[in-house]
Amino acid sequence: MARFIDELKRTHSCGALRASHADQEVVLFGWVANRRDHGNLVFVDLRDREGVTQIVFDPEASKEAHALAQALRSEWVIGIRGKVKLRGEQFSQKEGKMVSARNPNLPTGEIEVEVLELGVFNKSETPPFEITDRCDTGEEVRLTYRYLDLRRGPLQAALKARHTIAQATRNFLSDNGCLEVETPFLVKYTPGGARNFLVPSRVHSGKFYALAESPQLFKQLLMCAGYERYFQIVRCFRDEDSRLDRQPEFTQIDIEMSFINQDDLFTVIEGLVGAIWKATLGIDLAEQYPGGPDHPAGFPKFPRMRFEDSMRYYGNDKPDLRFDMKHTDITELVVEHKGGGVPFWEPIAQKFADGTYRADLPAEIVKVLVVPASANLSRKDGDELEKLAKSMGAGGLARAKVGAGGEWTQSPLNKMMTVELRDAINRASGAQEGDLIIFQSGKAQLVHTVMANLRVYLGKRLGLIPEVGHGGNFNFLWVVDPPLFEYDEETKSWAAAHHAFTRPHDDCVDLIDKDPGKVLCYRYDLVLNGFEIGGGSIRLHDPAVQAKVFAALGIDGDEARQKFGFLLDALKFGAPPHGGIALGMDRLVMLLTGRESLRDVIAFPKTQKAVDLMSDAPTAVTNQQLRDLHIRTVEES
């Protein structure tokens, strides 16, 4: 080993050699991906993070190296010195003739390296699973041996993409006047939308820090301090249940800027996203989303949709616009026709005593979704849709197939509904002969959720979008103008839909203490292919309006000072207009690389139960450690 590394330095990676390197002497280091003994010749695929090179041990080139190669096994770490040769021909048993030995599936497939010298750095036990790009081993085993899983090509590609995204982000934001500033992880607990991890203080008995769920308050303080443009690629912590696109610790691209409005911020973020796509995939998003003469050159300009329209047509605030299939809200028609003879719609119609439909505040709604005749859904397929709806909390899923003349078949609704309402629904939804109409009615949030998920399910079922990944199609959207407040049915009070420091529209300020449900605000989400990849808001910097917002939330002066005192103080000392956004770094990498889960793009992720199987965390601690922290644990019975 002393000769390798000390004397023989690596000359190339295992993904670098091409036909132009023929006859050069090279030194390669890496792992044995596989070994094939063809009797006189021994072939090894040598792998490092950059790729694979085939090396060949020929006794005529080096008897000593050929003899050592007999012992090589998978995942041994070796170094070799050898000569690059063009691959020739080999006999194919399948074709019964000599064929080219070149491998068109490998970037290094035109060459091989004839080994002159071999050094073994480290031997390996037999791995618990095969280290291949396509691995059928269960995720639990792979996460237990994550350091082995990380040797696989797809994970290495994902982490390389992550590095490229981070570099592109730093370069772009630095070029656009942003300073990278670190903020604390150990912070004061402040109430928010997510549950915090708590960290006990050894020095201050009985007191706790919280792990920051975001740098929100600190980045606003940086604006108050006059730093004007800030960013940070920052780790955040939330004690929430994991899922495919959520982890207890995750990374944000966090941005805050002063003296800007919503349009200014959108322009910068569009430029950032364009820079990331160009650096990572070589795609110029400005070609798909041209910005016009007033937009910075080379920056894409993404379309916008009002929150209200997003909910009405797609059932959520992160619509996947790679396919159509909009929802149609027929609540107004149901009210107009007084339920149209449908017993379970009549109570919805009766909620509007004067017969006037109010689109701004429907307690319950009725929606339809039209599945085109070309889908050829069977009755069994319809039953599967109903089963899916019930799994989301729906009582069922009414359906009707449109027949000749607009009549409905295969539906009990046809026997009870008036012809007038049926025809009105056909016209409103655009349903044609052979189409299947599916219905959902009840509490607005449940109806939206069920219909939104059914739409995405059908999009995949009908091949309109891929089951996993982007399919080469990136569809961006800004969702804007949501409500500032949302009503909590349990507490019968108003709560901040995002956070209490979001700026309301100027023409809505007078509604804060009169009709909070109608107050719209400068909050926004950036959506890609049905995933929210970023969200933020223009912040409140006016103390008088801030006081009105607190009052609507039922937060008095003492409570406001207790929870947010240091920020409120900062806002009194010359706070500039400011706003910001946080982009989900992990989710960006997942969507860019077409992976199914965040766990595929994070080096050392947690399971869905927030467990690190590799290091066996979390674990119990000693009684002495607990005494040092002045803590006792409670045994569960």
RAHU-V70313 format. One record per residue. PHI is phi in radians with two decimals (none if undefined). PSI is psi in radians with two decimals (none if undefined). OMEGA is omega in degrees with one decimal (* if undefined). Layout:
# RAHU-V70313
PHI:PSI:OMEGA
PHI:PSI:OMEGA
This chain:
# RAHU-V70313
none:-0.53:-174.8
-1.04:-0.61:-179.1
-1.17:-0.79:174.9
-1.28:2.53:-177.5
1.34:-0.93:179.4
-1.22:-0.82:-178.2
-1.84:-0.81:-177.9
-1.66:1.87:-180.0
-1.59:2.56:176.3
-1.00:2.31:178.9
-1.78:-0.52:-176.7
-2.56:2.76:169.4
-1.42:2.98:-179.3
-1.37:0.02:175.6
-2.00:0.16:-169.1
-1.72:-0.45:-169.2
-1.34:2.45:179.5
-2.35:-3.14:-179.5
-1.04:-0.52:-179.3
-1.16:-0.24:179.2
-1.60:0.06:-176.6
-0.94:2.41:178.1
1.32:0.01:174.9
-1.44:2.57:173.5
-1.58:2.30:-174.5
-2.31:2.81:173.1
-2.18:2.19:-179.0
-2.15:2.54:173.0
-2.14:2.59:176.7
2.94:-2.86:-177.4
-1.92:2.53:175.9
-1.30:1.90:178.1
-1.34:-0.75:171.2
-2.82:2.83:-176.8
-2.29:2.36:-179.8
-2.27:2.06:-179.0
-1.70:1.94:179.8
-1.79:0.54:178.6
1.49:-1.66:-178.3
-1.27:-0.53:-178.2
-1.99:2.49:174.4
-2.05:2.15:179.1
-1.85:2.42:177.7
-2.33:2.34:169.2
-1.58:2.01:-177.8
-1.72:2.24:-172.1
-2.14:2.40:163.6
-2.34:-2.96:-173.1
-1.21:-0.28:-177.5
-1.65:-0.20:179.4
2.66:-2.78:-175.6
-2.30:2.39:173.4
-2.20:2.33:175.0
-1.40:2.23:174.5
-2.03:2.62:-176.1
-2.27:2.35:178.2
-1.81:2.01:-178.1
-2.10:2.16:-177.7
-1.07:-0.42:178.2
-1.27:-0.43:177.2
-1.50:-0.70:178.5
-2.82:1.87:177.8
-1.12:-0.66:-177.3
-1.15:-0.80:179.3
-1.13:-0.69:179.8
-1.09:-0.69:179.8
-1.16:-0.74:178.9
-1.14:-0.56:-177.0
-1.16:-0.33:179.1
-1.08:-0.47:-176.1
-1.60:-0.20:-174.3
-1.09:2.46:177.7
-2.40:2.95:-177.2
-0.97:2.38:174.8
1.27:0.16:167.8
-1.16:2.53:179.0
-1.76:2.13:-172.6
-2.36:2.88:169.2
-2.21:2.54:178.4
-2.39:2.58:167.4
-1.99:2.33:-177.5
-2.87:-3.10:-178.3
-2.00:2.34:179.5
-1.32:2.27:178.4
-2.27:2.57:172.9
-1.25:2.42:177.0
-1.22:2.39:-179.3
-1.68:-2.25:179.2
-2.05:2.78:176.3
-2.50:2.74:-178.8
-1.42:2.26:179.1
-1.74:2.04:176.8
-1.09:-0.63:-177.2
-1.16:-0.78:-176.5
-1.65:-0.22:177.3
1.22:0.48:-179.2
-2.74:3.01:176.8
-1.32:2.34:179.0
-2.31:2.88:179.1
-1.12:2.41:178.4
-1.53:0.02:-179.0
-1.25:2.53:-178.6
-1.93:1.80:-177.1
-1.21:-0.20:-178.6
-1.49:-0.13:179.4
-2.01:2.37:174.6
-1.01:-0.52:179.0
-1.66:0.25:-169.3
-1.22:-0.17:179.5
-1.48:-0.24:-173.1
-2.25:2.95:167.3
-2.53:2.86:-179.1
-1.99:2.08:176.4
-1.41:2.06:-169.8
-1.40:2.27:176.1
-1.83:-0.40:-176.7
-2.67:2.42:-177.1
-2.26:2.36:171.8
-2.26:2.37:178.5
-1.77:2.04:178.7
-1.44:-0.68:-174.7
-2.82:2.40:175.0
-1.59:2.81:-178.7
-2.24:2.47:167.8
-1.22:2.89:177.6
-1.13:2.13:-177.5
-1.13:2.69:-179.8
-1.23:-0.22:174.0
-2.67:2.80:-177.8
-1.32:2.32:-178.5
-1.51:1.51:-179.5
-2.30:2.81:-179.8
-1.07:-0.78:177.2
-1.74:1.90:-174.0
-2.13:2.17:-178.6
-1.59:-0.05:-179.5
-1.12:2.46:-179.0
-1.04:2.63:-176.3
-1.08:-0.59:-178.2
-1.06:-0.74:178.9
-1.19:-0.75:-178.2
-1.14:-0.62:177.5
-1.26:-0.55:176.4
-1.10:-0.66:178.1
-1.95:0.93:-172.9
-1.03:-0.60:-179.7
-1.10:-0.44:173.4
-1.45:-0.72:179.0
-1.02:-0.62:-178.2
-1.21:-0.18:175.7
-1.36:-0.25:-176.3
-1.29:2.54:-175.3
-0.94:-0.84:-177.6
-1.06:-0.69:178.9
-1.22:-0.68:177.8
-1.12:-0.69:178.5
-1.11:-0.69:-179.4
-1.15:-0.74:-179.1
-1.26:-0.52:173.1
-1.16:-0.73:177.6
-1.08:-0.68:178.6
-1.06:-0.76:177.8
-1.08:-0.77:-179.4
-1.09:-0.73:178.7
-1.08:-0.77:-179.9
-1.09:-0.75:-179.6
-1.16:-0.75:179.1
-1.10:-0.67:178.9
-1.11:-0.85:-178.3
-1.10:-0.74:-178.4
-1.13:-0.82:-176.4
-1.14:-0.86:-176.1
-1.19:-0.61:175.5
-1.11:-0.74:179.0
-1.15:-0.37:-179.2
-1.84:0.48:167.6
1.47:0.21:180.0
-1.61:2.44:174.8
-1.75:2.36:176.1
-1.50:2.01:-177.3
-2.23:2.32:178.1
-1.50:2.52:177.2
-2.12:2.84:-173.3
-1.18:2.61:168.3
-1.56:-0.71:179.1
-1.51:1.92:-171.4
-2.31:3.06:173.0
-1.34:2.43:176.5
-1.20:2.23:171.9
-2.25:2.44:-176.5
-1.14:2.42:178.6
-2.69:-2.86:-176.3
-1.36:-0.35:-175.4
-2.03:2.70:176.4
-1.38:2.34:-179.1
-1.57:2.64:163.3
-1.36:2.37:179.4
-1.85:2.47:-178.9
-2.14:2.02:-179.1
-1.21:2.54:177.7
-1.67:2.20:177.2
-1.27:-0.64:-175.2
-1.31:-0.66:-176.6
-1.92:1.61:-172.5
-0.97:2.29:175.7
1.39:0.07:179.7
-1.97:2.74:-172.4
-2.36:2.53:163.1
-1.57:2.87:166.8
-2.00:2.54:170.4
-1.36:2.27:-173.0
-1.08:2.19:175.3
-1.39:-0.30:171.9
-2.97:2.89:177.2
-1.50:0.40:-168.4
-0.83:-1.01:-175.2
-1.18:-0.63:-176.1
-1.25:-0.62:179.5
-1.24:-0.52:173.6
-1.19:-0.64:176.7
-1.13:-0.62:176.8
-1.12:-0.60:175.5
-1.17:-0.73:177.0
-1.10:-0.49:-179.7
-1.45:-0.05:174.1
1.58:0.30:-178.7
-1.43:-0.22:168.1
1.17:-0.91:179.3
-2.39:2.09:-175.3
-2.23:2.62:165.5
-2.61:2.87:179.4
-2.83:2.34:168.8
-1.65:1.78:-160.1
-2.20:2.52:174.2
-1.41:2.37:179.2
-2.22:2.77:-172.0
-2.37:2.24:176.6
-2.46:2.26:-178.0
-1.50:1.22:-178.4
-2.16:2.83:177.3
-1.15:2.36:179.7
-1.33:2.78:172.3
-2.70:-3.02:-174.5
-0.99:-0.65:-177.2
-2.01:0.55:177.9
-2.56:2.44:176.3
-2.36:2.69:179.2
-1.14:-0.50:171.5
-2.18:2.31:-173.7
-2.58:3.04:-174.3
-2.11:2.35:176.6
-2.03:2.55:162.3
-1.62:1.82:-169.5
-1.81:2.29:-173.0
-2.41:2.44:173.4
-2.53:2.45:-177.1
-2.44:2.56:178.2
-1.78:2.78:175.6
1.00:0.77:179.9
-2.34:2.78:168.4
-1.95:-3.06:-175.9
-1.06:-0.74:-179.1
-1.10:-0.69:179.0
-1.07:-0.78:-179.2
-1.14:-0.74:179.9
-1.01:-0.73:-178.4
-1.06:-0.78:-180.0
-1.12:-0.77:-177.6
-1.19:-0.65:176.2
-1.09:-0.70:176.1
-1.13:-0.71:178.0
-1.09:-0.84:-179.9
-1.08:-0.70:176.8
-1.06:-0.71:179.0
-1.14:-0.69:179.5
-1.13:-0.79:-178.6
-1.14:-0.66:-179.6
-1.21:-0.73:-178.9
-1.22:-0.62:-173.0
-1.55:-0.76:-174.3
-2.03:-0.13:-176.8
1.26:0.35:-178.3
-1.73:2.30:177.0
-1.67:1.74:-177.8
-1.16:-0.37:179.5
-1.14:-0.39:176.2
-1.25:-0.65:178.5
-1.41:-0.57:-177.9
-2.19:1.27:-178.7
-1.12:2.51:-172.9
-1.68:-0.25:-179.4
1.55:3.04:-172.6
-1.16:-0.46:-177.8
-1.59:-0.03:-178.5
-1.67:2.54:178.6
-0.97:2.42:-178.1
-1.03:2.33:177.4
1.47:-0.13:178.8
-1.57:2.28:171.5
-1.24:2.83:175.6
-2.28:1.95:-173.6
-1.50:2.57:178.0
-1.19:2.87:-179.1
-2.19:2.62:176.6
-2.45:2.37:177.7
-1.21:2.52:178.9
-0.91:-0.77:-178.2
-1.04:-0.72:179.6
-1.23:-0.64:178.9
-1.08:-0.76:178.7
-1.19:-0.73:-176.8
-1.14:-0.80:-172.4
-1.60:-0.40:-173.9
-2.25:-0.19:174.4
1.45:-0.04:175.8
-2.64:3.10:-178.5
-1.78:0.39:176.7
-2.48:1.06:-173.8
-1.21:2.48:173.4
-1.55:1.89:-175.0
-1.70:0.30:174.6
-1.27:-0.21:175.9
-2.52:2.91:-172.0
-1.54:-1.93:178.4
0.94:0.99:177.0
-1.23:2.68:168.6
-1.33:2.71:170.2
-2.12:2.09:177.2
-1.44:2.00:-177.5
-1.89:0.30:-179.2
-0.98:-0.75:-178.4
-1.07:-0.69:178.4
-1.17:-0.72:179.5
-1.08:-0.73:178.6
-1.14:-0.79:-179.0
-1.02:-0.65:-178.1
-1.68:0.20:177.6
0.93:0.72:179.1
1.59:-0.27:175.4
1.04:0.46:178.8
1.52:-0.04:-180.0
-1.58:2.00:-172.8
-0.96:-0.73:-175.4
-1.44:-0.03:173.3
-1.73:-0.37:-176.9
-1.07:-0.71:176.9
-1.08:-0.57:177.7
-1.13:-0.78:179.6
-1.11:-0.61:-176.4
-1.25:-0.30:179.6
-1.16:-0.31:179.2
-1.79:1.60:-170.4
-1.05:-0.64:-177.3
-1.59:0.09:177.8
1.35:0.11:-178.5
-1.74:2.19:179.2
-1.35:2.23:177.0
-1.92:1.83:-177.0
-1.19:-0.34:-175.2
-1.39:-0.40:-174.8
-2.58:1.09:176.7
-1.40:2.18:177.9
-1.21:-0.68:177.3
-2.38:2.67:-176.8
-2.37:2.90:174.2
-2.25:2.25:-179.6
-2.23:2.66:173.1
-2.27:2.72:176.1
-2.36:2.25:-177.0
-1.73:2.16:175.1
-1.74:2.12:-174.0
-1.11:2.66:-179.3
-1.02:-0.52:-178.8
-1.10:-0.29:179.5
-1.24:-0.42:179.0
0.95:0.78:179.4
-1.26:2.33:178.2
-1.52:3.01:175.8
-1.07:-0.64:178.1
-1.12:-0.68:177.4
-1.09:-0.70:177.4
-1.09:-0.68:177.3
-1.12:-0.62:177.7
-1.15:-0.67:176.8
-1.09:-0.72:180.0
-1.15:-0.69:178.2
-1.08:-0.70:179.1
-1.14:-0.73:179.1
-1.08:-0.74:179.8
-1.14:-0.59:179.5
-1.14:-0.33:178.4
-1.70:0.10:176.9
1.81:0.00:179.3
-1.32:2.64:177.6
-1.32:-0.38:-179.9
3.06:-2.88:-179.6
-2.62:1.75:178.6
-1.22:2.53:-177.4
-2.47:2.69:175.3
-2.66:2.36:175.8
-1.73:2.34:-176.4
-1.47:2.14:178.6
-1.77:-2.89:-179.8
-1.07:2.43:177.9
1.24:0.22:178.7
1.49:0.02:177.9
-1.18:2.68:179.0
-1.78:2.45:177.9
-2.19:2.91:176.4
0.97:0.66:-178.1
-2.64:2.26:174.4
-1.15:-0.35:178.5
-1.05:-0.55:-176.4
-1.09:-0.49:-176.8
-1.41:-0.36:-174.2
-1.96:-0.43:-173.2
-1.44:2.52:176.6
-1.22:2.61:178.5
-1.06:-0.66:-178.1
-1.07:-0.78:179.5
-1.21:-0.70:179.0
-1.00:-0.84:-178.4
-1.15:-0.63:178.8
-1.13:-0.68:178.1
-1.15:-0.74:177.9
-1.01:-0.79:-178.8
-1.15:-0.80:-176.4
-1.12:-0.67:-176.2
-1.56:-0.23:-177.3
1.29:0.33:-177.6
-1.18:2.37:-179.7
-2.06:2.96:-179.9
-0.97:2.30:-180.0
1.64:-0.30:179.2
-1.27:2.71:174.8
-1.91:2.21:176.8
-1.80:2.25:175.3
-1.99:2.48:-171.9
-2.10:2.59:172.0
-2.59:2.34:-179.4
-2.44:2.73:178.5
2.39:-2.66:-179.8
-1.03:2.38:-170.9
-0.95:-0.84:-174.5
-1.10:-0.72:179.4
-1.16:-0.75:179.5
-1.07:-0.82:178.4
-1.00:-0.83:-176.0
-1.10:-0.84:-178.2
-1.08:-0.84:-176.7
-1.21:-0.59:177.3
-1.11:-0.78:-179.1
-1.24:-0.61:175.9
-1.13:-0.67:179.1
-1.07:-0.81:-179.8
-1.16:-0.72:177.8
-1.01:-0.80:-179.4
-1.19:-0.61:177.1
-1.03:-0.70:177.6
-1.32:-0.73:-178.8
-1.06:-0.63:-177.9
-1.62:0.08:177.8
1.28:0.36:179.4
-1.38:-0.47:174.0
-2.40:2.67:179.7
-1.22:2.72:178.1
-1.07:-0.72:178.8
-2.42:2.46:174.6
1.64:3.10:-172.8
-1.62:-0.33:-179.2
1.08:0.43:-179.9
1.37:0.13:-176.9
-2.09:2.07:179.6
-2.02:1.98:-175.8
-2.02:1.89:-175.9
-1.72:2.66:-179.7
-2.77:2.37:167.5
-1.62:2.22:171.8
-1.79:2.12:-168.8
-2.25:2.96:173.1
1.03:0.88:175.8
-1.45:3.00:174.4
-1.24:2.56:177.2
-1.32:-0.61:-176.2
-2.03:2.69:170.2
-2.30:2.54:-174.5
-1.55:2.26:179.0
-1.65:1.92:-176.9
-1.13:-0.55:-177.8
-1.24:-0.82:-176.8
-1.59:-0.14:-178.0
0.96:0.80:-179.4
-2.56:2.92:178.9
-1.55:2.49:177.2
-2.25:2.75:176.8
-1.27:2.22:179.9
-1.18:-0.49:179.0
-2.14:-1.35:168.2
-2.68:2.92:-169.7
-1.27:-0.06:-176.0
-1.90:0.36:178.9
-1.51:2.37:-175.8
-1.37:2.21:174.8
-1.34:2.77:171.5
-1.03:2.51:-176.9
-1.01:-0.67:-177.4
-1.37:0.03:178.7
-1.89:-0.09:-174.5
-1.02:-0.71:-178.3
-1.19:-0.27:-179.1
-1.52:-0.20:-173.5
-0.99:-0.78:-178.6
-1.69:-0.01:-179.3
-1.88:-0.83:-176.3
-2.57:1.31:-172.7
-0.98:-0.53:-177.6
-1.12:-0.33:-178.7
-1.69:-0.01:-176.5
-1.38:2.05:175.5
-1.69:2.77:-174.0
-2.48:2.97:178.5
-1.58:1.14:171.4
-1.98:2.64:-172.7
-2.67:2.62:174.3
-2.22:2.42:172.1
-1.72:2.15:-172.7
-2.00:2.44:175.6
-2.36:2.03:174.9
0.91:0.70:176.7
1.52:0.09:177.2
-2.06:2.40:171.1
-1.36:2.06:179.5
-1.81:-0.14:177.8
-2.90:2.65:178.3
-2.70:2.60:178.6
-3.03:-2.85:-177.0
-2.84:2.81:164.3
-1.42:2.34:-171.1
-1.58:2.74:172.7
-1.38:2.24:175.5
-2.18:0.03:179.2
-1.69:1.99:-177.1
-1.04:-0.58:-178.3
-1.19:-0.77:178.1
-1.20:-0.63:178.4
-1.06:-0.68:179.6
-1.13:-0.65:178.4
-1.14:-0.71:178.8
-1.11:-0.80:178.2
-1.03:-0.73:-179.2
-1.10:-0.72:179.0
-1.12:-0.51:179.5
-1.52:-0.02:-179.1
1.32:0.41:179.7
-1.77:2.00:179.6
-1.48:3.10:-175.2
-1.04:-0.73:-178.9
-1.14:-0.75:-179.8
-1.15:-0.69:178.5
-1.06:-0.74:179.9
-1.17:-0.67:-179.9
-1.11:-0.70:-174.5
-1.51:-0.70:-170.4
-2.26:0.42:-170.8
-0.92:-0.81:-174.4
-1.19:-0.56:177.0
-1.29:-0.72:178.6
-1.07:-0.68:176.9
-1.10:-0.76:-178.2
-1.10:-0.65:-179.0
-1.18:-0.30:-179.9
-1.42:-0.30:-172.4
-1.84:0.91:173.4
1.41:0.96:179.1
-1.41:2.30:179.0
-1.42:2.78:168.2
-1.04:2.36:-177.1
-2.73:2.87:178.4
-2.88:2.93:-177.0
-2.82:-2.99:-177.0
-2.79:2.73:171.7
-2.23:2.21:175.0
-1.73:2.37:179.1
-1.35:1.86:-176.5
-1.06:-0.83:-177.1
-1.09:-0.74:-179.3
-1.18:-0.64:175.6
-1.03:-0.83:-179.6
-1.10:-0.74:-179.7
-1.02:-0.79:-177.3
-1.29:-0.66:179.4
-1.13:-0.68:-175.9
-1.63:-0.02:177.0
1.25:0.45:179.7
-1.48:2.82:-175.0
-1.56:-0.48:-171.1
-2.41:2.66:173.0
-1.05:-0.50:-178.7
-1.13:-0.31:179.3
-1.45:-0.12:-175.9
-2.23:0.12:175.7
-1.95:2.35:-174.3
-1.04:-0.86:-176.7
-2.28:1.42:-174.6
-1.49:2.98:172.2
-1.72:2.81:175.4
-1.34:-3.12:179.0
-1.13:-0.35:176.5
-1.73:0.33:176.5
1.07:0.67:179.4
-1.98:2.42:170.7
-1.66:1.76:-175.4
-1.18:-0.48:-177.5
-1.21:-0.85:-177.4
-1.73:-0.01:179.1
1.07:0.84:176.2
-1.92:2.49:5.1
-1.42:2.79:179.5
-2.29:2.88:174.6
-1.25:2.73:176.8
-2.08:2.95:-176.2
-1.34:2.79:176.6
-1.07:-0.58:179.5
-1.15:-0.72:177.3
-1.07:-0.71:178.7
-1.15:-0.69:178.6
-1.11:-0.68:178.5
-1.05:-0.55:-178.2
-1.67:0.02:-179.4
1.04:0.78:-176.3
-2.23:2.51:169.0
-2.07:2.57:174.6
-1.76:2.68:179.7
-1.90:2.12:178.7
-1.28:2.29:176.4
-1.35:2.33:-178.6
-1.41:none:*
